Amino acid sequence: MADKLLTEAPWRTIAQKFKVKDNGLQKALAAYEKLDAKKHDDRLKALDSIIKLANDLKKVKEVAALAEVVQCLTDIAAAAVAEKAVVAKEKAAAATAAAAASKLPPLQPGDALAVSGKSYVIFADEVREGGTCAWRGRNPGNIRLGEKYSAIKGKQHKCGSSGKFAVFPSEATGLKAIVKVLENYGHVSITDAMAKYAPASDGNDPVAYAKTVAKNIGVPPETFVDELDSSQLDKFAEGIKTFEGWKAGTTYKRDDAKLPEEIRNRL
């Protein structure tokens, strides 16, 4: 719907300028402008209506005598015809995609896929797109192998050059996983724990990381992890969540019409 002639404003301006009695064309253009681009049949029907209304109006005696108005109506009808060809191609492409998707297995919680350059992760209650890797996978600690920490079995999602990370059923489960990882380190300082959790070999600065999370807890970075109580470990996990980057993207209900058809057809 890129052609500006298929919007309400241009025709309204011409009709007001020449005091043309509108026959419903303005309303039809306004309605078309608001149609969901994915509703191909509705768009095709609306375009047929616009073509008919424009051509009918050209036949009105008072209108036929106004060259500028006739030209505008001719251009609107031509734009609608051209738009029909575009919509028809989009409809055919969507049908082809739907047919292809029908041959694929249904998407399961934890599945991740990219559509039109956007990354999506499927959950039982929603679909997430965009945001940071940690947010998208409900993995606030960016844990790579998380099955033993209650991550969704057999599921990981790829995050660019950083590699693959576990997908958790909920943020709460992801936070608990961070605590479990830390507890498994045993009698080590926060500084040493972060050297294991976020090693310098992965491009991290574990010393700065340790100082940040220790400050969040309210203890020195030399404090031993196994001496922290449960509330301090929870703050530790929250500090890691913040440091790893937790920025929300877009969430969709599983039946949201705004989801790509490649996804909706498999849910």
C-alpha positions, -999 to +999 in steps of 0.1 A: +000+000+000+028+023-009+010+044-035-002+076-019-031+078-044-046+049-025-050+069+006-078+093+016-060+126+016-053+132-021-088+125-033-103+145-004-082+175-014-094+173-050-130+167-041-131+197-018-113+219-043-138+212-070-168+206-047-174+172-061-201+151-044-183+120-033-199+086-040-182+067-013-147+067-028-132+087+000-145+063+026-133+033+005-098+048+003-097+055+040-108+019+048-081+005+024-054+025+041-062+009+074-063-027+062-038-052+075-013-059+047-015-096+053-053-097+046-049-102+009-085-112+001-098-081+019-074-059+001-083-073-033-120-068-026-114-032-014-093-024-045-121-037-068-145-014-050-121+016-054-117+009-091-155+008-096-162+039-075-135+059-093-147+048-128-184+054-119-176+089-106-159+097-139-192+091-157-211+117-137-219+146-160-207+173-136-174+154-129-167+146-166-164+183-173-136+187-148-104+176-164-082+177-132-108+156-113-111+131-141-073+128-143-072+122-105-098+095-107-081+079-136-048+078-117-065+064-086-081+036-107-048+028-124-030+028-090-056+003-077-051-019-107-014-019-102-018-026-065-040-056-073-012-072-092+012-066-062-013-080-037-020-110-059+017-118-059+019-114-022-011-137-017+005-164-039+038-161-020+020-164+013+001-195+001+034-210-010+050-203+024+020-217+042+021-249+021+058-252+029+052-246+066+025-272+067+051-298+058+073-288+088+068-301+123+049-279+148+071-255+167+077-265+203+086-244+234+123-236+232+125-236+194+143-207+179+142-195+143+149-165+122+124-150+098+132-120+076+163-113+096+145-112+130+151-138+157+122-155+175+120-179+204+089-199+211+075-205+245+044-222+258+028-189+267+042-165+242+067-158+214+097-135+219+114-115+192+144-091+193+158-077+226+190-091+240+200-127+237+195-132+275+159-117+274+149-136+243+158-170+258+146-162+293+182-169+302+194-139+324+228-155+330+235-164+294+241-199+304+252-221+275+245-256+287+215-254+310+197-287+310+209-297+344+197-263+357+161-269+343+166-253+309+143-267+282+157-300+272+175-301+238+168-265+230+193-237+224+192-205+204+220-189+185+231-154+193+253-141+165+290-147+169+286-154+206+273-189+199+244-209+213+227-205+247+202-224+267+165-215+267+146-215+300+109-220+305+107-188+326+129-159+338+126-172+374+140-206+364+168-188+346+177-168+377+176-200+399+200-216+374+225-188+380+224-195+417+229-232+411+259-225+390+274-203+416+267-228+444+285-255+424+317-234+424+322-242+461+346-223+483+357-196+459+357-158+461+333-137+440+363-127+419+373-163+413+337-173+406+334-146+379+367-158+363+349-191+359+315-177+350+328-151+325+364-160+316+386-135+300+391-159+271+356-152+261+363-115+259+351-107+294+366-086+322+360-109+352+376-085+376+353-056+366+324-081+365+331-093+401+333-057+414+300-049+398+281-078+412+298-076+446+287-039+448+252-050+440+252-075+469+269-051+492+300-071+500+337-070+489+346-090+458+369-112+480+339-126+498+335-163+494+304-174+475+295-203+498+293-177+527+265-158+510+230-163+522+200-170+499+190-134+496+226-124+487+228-151+461+196-138+446+211-104+444+242-120+429+220-135+402+203-102+396+237-085+393+247-110+367+214-105+348+221-068+346+257-072+336+249-098+309+224-074+294+187-078+298+168-056+273+133-065+264+122-069+228+087-077+215+064-103+229+035-118+210+006-140+220+009-173+202-021-165+180-011-129+173-018-121+136+013-099+136+036-130+138+051-141+105+030-167+088+060-191+088+056-191+126+018-189+130+012-218+106+034-240+128+020-231+163 
